[in-house]
Amino acid sequence: MGKAKQLRVTLVKSPIGYTKRQKATVRGLGLRRMNSSAVHADTPSIRGMIDKVSHLVKVEEVEA
């Protein structure tokens, strides 16, 4: 079996001025401050969260 794909999510734009819901999504992704990164498994739920705040984050695929 191949290795599971993982995603590195980096906060590149401040969520200040956006809705509470978008701020909560950024926090749910484990991002606290600008240029902070978090690595997550490539699952549909994580992809959905990323889609909701795609204007605030940068996503890279990394090998597990």
Secondary structure, 3 states (H helix, E strand, C coil): CCCCEEEEEEECCCCCCCCHHHHHHHHHCCCCCCCCEEEEECCHHHHHHHHHCCCCEEEEEEEC
